[in-house]
Every structure is written in structure tokens, then in C-alpha cells.
Amino acid sequence: MRVEFSADGIVLAGDLRIPSGSGVRPAVVLTGPFTGVREQVTGLYAERLAAEGFVTLAFDHRCWGESGGEPRRHEDVQGKLHDLRAAVSLLRSRPEVDPERIAAVGICLGGGYALKFAAFDPRVKAFAGIAGAYNNPYSMRTGMDYQGALGGFAGVLERQDLGGAVEYLPAVSTDGEAAMPGDEPFAYYGTSRGAAASWKNEVTRASICELITMDNMMGADFLSPKPALIVHGVIDRFCSPEGAEEAYRRLDEPKKLVWLDAKEHVDLYDREPYVGQAVAEVAAFLREHLAA
């Protein structure tokens, strides 16, 4: 069912999936890839986890999809954490949900958000990241002119502060400037695989500044004693296996790391057998750790 709820006065749109049957159930809130909307990756995982018996909530974060918020298609780092907080509040209000058995599951960039959110919200009892991007400034500055990049973004933001238009660039492109350049992101977002009425191939230029300055990896240092599952492809050019390994190393027990034989990051967006394998791992892990 479609649901609407508010975070910081912004109306967010989501899809709540409730398995058939009676009684209260564990629930999962999902957050997903950079530029993603709920009809894409999070919606697929929400549907599959609902089939496993979990109440699931996939929603559009502020500024994306059918949710409110300005500027449109902007990565609001702190705002996304507030959105997740409001999403859990909604789940806990539902009669179908056991309010003491709620997990946060993130895919791609959402893996880092789910990790940081779960670490600091005591209402969340478990975390799972799938093909996660566990951004932190230390790793993001590797191989780039970090201060030069910050200077460029400062100019963008200054122009906007002084009344200029919000500056955008394509989300994906095979041969030009884009937030996610190259054939692999385009193979999902630029084709029928990722087609969604509310998705548009653009993102604010300032969003890239948010990506390189956010620290979601720190959630690994604070999650304990909550259980953590990391599922990742052995080859991933966009969310590095090394980042998954670092997050796992910084986590305390209980924790589990599962490697899948995926060769592209977007394999874990919608390709079998990888999505099925990831869902099976997450469902089994949450059943174990969210037992009544």
C-alpha cells in the first residue's frame, strides 16, 4: 500500500508491504542507491523480503521521486538520516509490526546510511548492507585532488547562495560528464532495467560534494552490540570490496560477511542469482537476530 509520512515537515512517499497472515511481524526499512527511487532497487528488495515474511517499507527520500523537498534530486546527507528516523516511527505505529524487531537494510549508497542510522537509533535492532558504499572522507580523497574538488564545489554553492540557479549534471552517461559515468551505471539507469516514472537523469552538482565529505563508515565503530550483515560482490568497481572489508573489520560481533560471485556492482540491483542470494542471506540473518 502507498503511504505518506513526514520528516522535518517534508512529506515522504513510500510503499508499505505487509505479508498475509495474522499477528505482528518483524519489519525492515530500506534505503538504496545514489539517485534511486523506490520503484527501482529498494522496491525490488522490499518485495522479495516481504515474501520472506517481513513487513517492509521502501520510500523515496526527500528531494527524490514522489517525495517533497528542495532542491530536487539533491543528496541531503543529514536529511536522509532524518527520513529513516521518521520511517521507523511509521513502522512502529503499525499494528502489523513488532516495534522491538525492526532492521535497517541498505543497498549501494544506502548501505552506509543504514549502517550509520542503525548505529545511533536504539529502535533499530539489526543492520544489513548489500553492495554497500561505506563512504568516508579518508577513502574518498584517495586518487583525487581533494582540496581542488572542494574549492570547485564551494564555487557552485556560493553562486547558489547568491541567488543563482541550482546547478545540475547528468546522473549517468556513457561518454560525457556525469555523477556516475561509464557503461555500467548506464546499463541500469539508462535502460529499461531501471526505468521509473519518477526518476530523472540529473542530480545537483553539489550532491557530489556531499558524497566525498560524508562519513557513514563511522557507524561501524558504534553499531555494537547490534548484529551486522555485509553482503558484497567479489568484483565491484563502484562500491569497493575493500570498503566492505574495512566496515566489517571495524564492526564488533555479532557480524557476518558474505561474498557473492558478482562481477558488476549493478548485478546486485536486479540480476539473478545475485539478488536471490542476497535476499536469502538477509532473511536468514534477520530471522536469527530478530527472533521473538
Secondary structure as a PSIPRED ss2 file (coil, helix, strand):
# PSIPRED VFORMAT (PSIPRED V4.0)

   1 M C   1.000  0.000  0.000
   2 R E   0.000  0.000  1.000
   3 V E   0.000  0.000  1.000
   4 E E   0.000  0.000  1.000
   5 F E   0.000  0.000  1.000
   6 S E   0.000  0.000  1.000
   7 A E   0.000  0.000  1.000
   8 D C   1.000  0.000  0.000
   9 G C   1.000  0.000  0.000
  10 I E   0.000  0.000  1.000
  11 V E   0.000  0.000  1.000
  12 L E   0.000  0.000  1.000
  13 A E   0.000  0.000  1.000
  14 G E   0.000  0.000  1.000
  15 D E   0.000  0.000  1.000
  16 L E   0.000  0.000  1.000
  17 R E   0.000  0.000  1.000
  18 I C   1.000  0.000  0.000
  19 P C   1.000  0.000  0.000
  20 S C   1.000  0.000  0.000
  21 G C   1.000  0.000  0.000
  22 S C   1.000  0.000  0.000
  23 G C   1.000  0.000  0.000
  24 V C   1.000  0.000  0.000
  25 R E   0.000  0.000  1.000
  26 P E   0.000  0.000  1.000
  27 A E   0.000  0.000  1.000
  28 V E   0.000  0.000  1.000
  29 V E   0.000  0.000  1.000
  30 L E   0.000  0.000  1.000
  31 T E   0.000  0.000  1.000
  32 G C   1.000  0.000  0.000
  33 P C   1.000  0.000  0.000
  34 F C   1.000  0.000  0.000
  35 T C   1.000  0.000  0.000
  36 G C   1.000  0.000  0.000
  37 V C   1.000  0.000  0.000
  38 R C   1.000  0.000  0.000
  39 E C   1.000  0.000  0.000
  40 Q C   1.000  0.000  0.000
  41 V H   0.000  1.000  0.000
  42 T H   0.000  1.000  0.000
  43 G H   0.000  1.000  0.000
  44 L H   0.000  1.000  0.000
  45 Y H   0.000  1.000  0.000
  46 A H   0.000  1.000  0.000
  47 E H   0.000  1.000  0.000
  48 R H   0.000  1.000  0.000
  49 L H   0.000  1.000  0.000
  50 A H   0.000  1.000  0.000
  51 A H   0.000  1.000  0.000
  52 E C   1.000  0.000  0.000
  53 G C   1.000  0.000  0.000
  54 F C   1.000  0.000  0.000
  55 V E   0.000  0.000  1.000
  56 T E   0.000  0.000  1.000
  57 L E   0.000  0.000  1.000
  58 A E   0.000  0.000  1.000
  59 F E   0.000  0.000  1.000
  60 D C   1.000  0.000  0.000
  61 H C   1.000  0.000  0.000
  62 R C   1.000  0.000  0.000
  63 C C   1.000  0.000  0.000
  64 W C   1.000  0.000  0.000
  65 G C   1.000  0.000  0.000
  66 E C   1.000  0.000  0.000
  67 S C   1.000  0.000  0.000
  68 G C   1.000  0.000  0.000
  69 G C   1.000  0.000  0.000
  70 E C   1.000  0.000  0.000
  71 P C   1.000  0.000  0.000
  72 R C   1.000  0.000  0.000
  73 R C   1.000  0.000  0.000
  74 H C   1.000  0.000  0.000
  75 E C   1.000  0.000  0.000
  76 D C   1.000  0.000  0.000
  77 V H   0.000  1.000  0.000
  78 Q H   0.000  1.000  0.000
  79 G H   0.000  1.000  0.000
  80 K H   0.000  1.000  0.000
  81 L H   0.000  1.000  0.000
  82 H H   0.000  1.000  0.000
  83 D H   0.000  1.000  0.000
  84 L H   0.000  1.000  0.000
  85 R H   0.000  1.000  0.000
  86 A H   0.000  1.000  0.000
  87 A H   0.000  1.000  0.000
  88 V H   0.000  1.000  0.000
  89 S H   0.000  1.000  0.000
  90 L H   0.000  1.000  0.000
  91 L H   0.000  1.000  0.000
  92 R H   0.000  1.000  0.000
  93 S H   0.000  1.000  0.000
  94 R C   1.000  0.000  0.000
  95 P C   1.000  0.000  0.000
  96 E C   1.000  0.000  0.000
  97 V E   0.000  0.000  1.000
  98 D E   0.000  0.000  1.000
  99 P E   0.000  0.000  1.000
 100 E E   0.000  0.000  1.000
 101 R E   0.000  0.000  1.000
 102 I E   0.000  0.000  1.000
 103 A E   0.000  0.000  1.000
 104 A E   0.000  0.000  1.000
 105 V E   0.000  0.000  1.000
 106 G E   0.000  0.000  1.000
 107 I E   0.000  0.000  1.000
 108 C C   1.000  0.000  0.000
 109 L C   1.000  0.000  0.000
 110 G H   0.000  1.000  0.000
 111 G H   0.000  1.000  0.000
 112 G H   0.000  1.000  0.000
 113 Y H   0.000  1.000  0.000
 114 A H   0.000  1.000  0.000
 115 L H   0.000  1.000  0.000
 116 K H   0.000  1.000  0.000
 117 F H   0.000  1.000  0.000
 118 A H   0.000  1.000  0.000
 119 A H   0.000  1.000  0.000
 120 F H   0.000  1.000  0.000
 121 D C   1.000  0.000  0.000
 122 P C   1.000  0.000  0.000
 123 R C   1.000  0.000  0.000
 124 V C   1.000  0.000  0.000
 125 K C   1.000  0.000  0.000
 126 A E   0.000  0.000  1.000
 127 F E   0.000  0.000  1.000
 128 A E   0.000  0.000  1.000
 129 G E   0.000  0.000  1.000
 130 I E   0.000  0.000  1.000
 131 A C   1.000  0.000  0.000
 132 G C   1.000  0.000  0.000
 133 A C   1.000  0.000  0.000
 134 Y C   1.000  0.000  0.000
 135 N C   1.000  0.000  0.000
 136 N C   1.000  0.000  0.000
 137 P H   0.000  1.000  0.000
 138 Y H   0.000  1.000  0.000
 139 S H   0.000  1.000  0.000
 140 M H   0.000  1.000  0.000
 141 R C   1.000  0.000  0.000
 142 T C   1.000  0.000  0.000
 143 G C   1.000  0.000  0.000
 144 M C   1.000  0.000  0.000
 145 D C   1.000  0.000  0.000
 146 Y H   0.000  1.000  0.000
 147 Q H   0.000  1.000  0.000
 148 G H   0.000  1.000  0.000
 149 A H   0.000  1.000  0.000
 150 L H   0.000  1.000  0.000
 151 G H   0.000  1.000  0.000
 152 G H   0.000  1.000  0.000
 153 F H   0.000  1.000  0.000
 154 A H   0.000  1.000  0.000
 155 G H   0.000  1.000  0.000
 156 V H   0.000  1.000  0.000
 157 L H   0.000  1.000  0.000
 158 E H   0.000  1.000  0.000
 159 R H   0.000  1.000  0.000
 160 Q H   0.000  1.000  0.000
 161 D H   0.000  1.000  0.000
 162 L C   1.000  0.000  0.000
 163 G C   1.000  0.000  0.000
 164 G C   1.000  0.000  0.000
 165 A C   1.000  0.000  0.000
 166 V C   1.000  0.000  0.000
 167 E C   1.000  0.000  0.000
 168 Y E   0.000  0.000  1.000
 169 L E   0.000  0.000  1.000
 170 P C   1.000  0.000  0.000
 171 A C   1.000  0.000  0.000
 172 V E   0.000  0.000  1.000
 173 S E   0.000  0.000  1.000
 174 T C   1.000  0.000  0.000
 175 D C   1.000  0.000  0.000
 176 G C   1.000  0.000  0.000
 177 E C   1.000  0.000  0.000
 178 A C   1.000  0.000  0.000
 179 A C   1.000  0.000  0.000
 180 M E   0.000  0.000  1.000
 181 P E   0.000  0.000  1.000
 182 G C   1.000  0.000  0.000
 183 D H   0.000  1.000  0.000
 184 E H   0.000  1.000  0.000
 185 P H   0.000  1.000  0.000
 186 F H   0.000  1.000  0.000
 187 A H   0.000  1.000  0.000
 188 Y H   0.000  1.000  0.000
 189 Y H   0.000  1.000  0.000
 190 G C   1.000  0.000  0.000
 191 T C   1.000  0.000  0.000
 192 S H   0.000  1.000  0.000
 193 R H   0.000  1.000  0.000
 194 G H   0.000  1.000  0.000
 195 A C   1.000  0.000  0.000
 196 A C   1.000  0.000  0.000
 197 A C   1.000  0.000  0.000
 198 S C   1.000  0.000  0.000
 199 W C   1.000  0.000  0.000
 200 K C   1.000  0.000  0.000
 201 N C   1.000  0.000  0.000
 202 E C   1.000  0.000  0.000
 203 V E   0.000  0.000  1.000
 204 T E   0.000  0.000  1.000
 205 R C   1.000  0.000  0.000
 206 A H   0.000  1.000  0.000
 207 S H   0.000  1.000  0.000
 208 I H   0.000  1.000  0.000
 209 C H   0.000  1.000  0.000
 210 E H   0.000  1.000  0.000
 211 L H   0.000  1.000  0.000
 212 I H   0.000  1.000  0.000
 213 T H   0.000  1.000  0.000
 214 M C   1.000  0.000  0.000
 215 D C   1.000  0.000  0.000
 216 N C   1.000  0.000  0.000
 217 M C   1.000  0.000  0.000
 218 M C   1.000  0.000  0.000
 219 G H   0.000  1.000  0.000
 220 A H   0.000  1.000  0.000
 221 D H   0.000  1.000  0.000
 222 F H   0.000  1.000  0.000
 223 L C   1.000  0.000  0.000
 224 S C   1.000  0.000  0.000
 225 P C   1.000  0.000  0.000
 226 K C   1.000  0.000  0.000
 227 P C   1.000  0.000  0.000
 228 A E   0.000  0.000  1.000
 229 L E   0.000  0.000  1.000
 230 I E   0.000  0.000  1.000
 231 V E   0.000  0.000  1.000
 232 H E   0.000  0.000  1.000
 233 G E   0.000  0.000  1.000
 234 V C   1.000  0.000  0.000
 235 I C   1.000  0.000  0.000
 236 D C   1.000  0.000  0.000
 237 R C   1.000  0.000  0.000
 238 F C   1.000  0.000  0.000
 239 C C   1.000  0.000  0.000
 240 S C   1.000  0.000  0.000
 241 P H   0.000  1.000  0.000
 242 E H   0.000  1.000  0.000
 243 G H   0.000  1.000  0.000
 244 A H   0.000  1.000  0.000
 245 E H   0.000  1.000  0.000
 246 E H   0.000  1.000  0.000
 247 A H   0.000  1.000  0.000
 248 Y H   0.000  1.000  0.000
 249 R H   0.000  1.000  0.000
 250 R H   0.000  1.000  0.000
 251 L C   1.000  0.000  0.000
 252 D C   1.000  0.000  0.000
 253 E C   1.000  0.000  0.000
 254 P C   1.000  0.000  0.000
 255 K E   0.000  0.000  1.000
 256 K E   0.000  0.000  1.000
 257 L E   0.000  0.000  1.000
 258 V E   0.000  0.000  1.000
 259 W E   0.000  0.000  1.000
 260 L E   0.000  0.000  1.000
 261 D C   1.000  0.000  0.000
 262 A C   1.000  0.000  0.000
 263 K C   1.000  0.000  0.000
 264 E C   1.000  0.000  0.000
 265 H C   1.000  0.000  0.000
 266 V C   1.000  0.000  0.000
 267 D H   0.000  1.000  0.000
 268 L H   0.000  1.000  0.000
 269 Y H   0.000  1.000  0.000
 270 D H   0.000  1.000  0.000
 271 R C   1.000  0.000  0.000
 272 E C   1.000  0.000  0.000
 273 P C   1.000  0.000  0.000
 274 Y H   0.000  1.000  0.000
 275 V H   0.000  1.000  0.000
 276 G H   0.000  1.000  0.000
 277 Q H   0.000  1.000  0.000
 278 A H   0.000  1.000  0.000
 279 V H   0.000  1.000  0.000
 280 A H   0.000  1.000  0.000
 281 E H   0.000  1.000  0.000
 282 V H   0.000  1.000  0.000
 283 A H   0.000  1.000  0.000
 284 A H   0.000  1.000  0.000
 285 F H   0.000  1.000  0.000
 286 L H   0.000  1.000  0.000
 287 R H   0.000  1.000  0.000
 288 E H   0.000  1.000  0.000
 289 H H   0.000  1.000  0.000
 290 L C   1.000  0.000  0.000
 291 A C   1.000  0.000  0.000
 292 A C   1.000  0.000  0.000
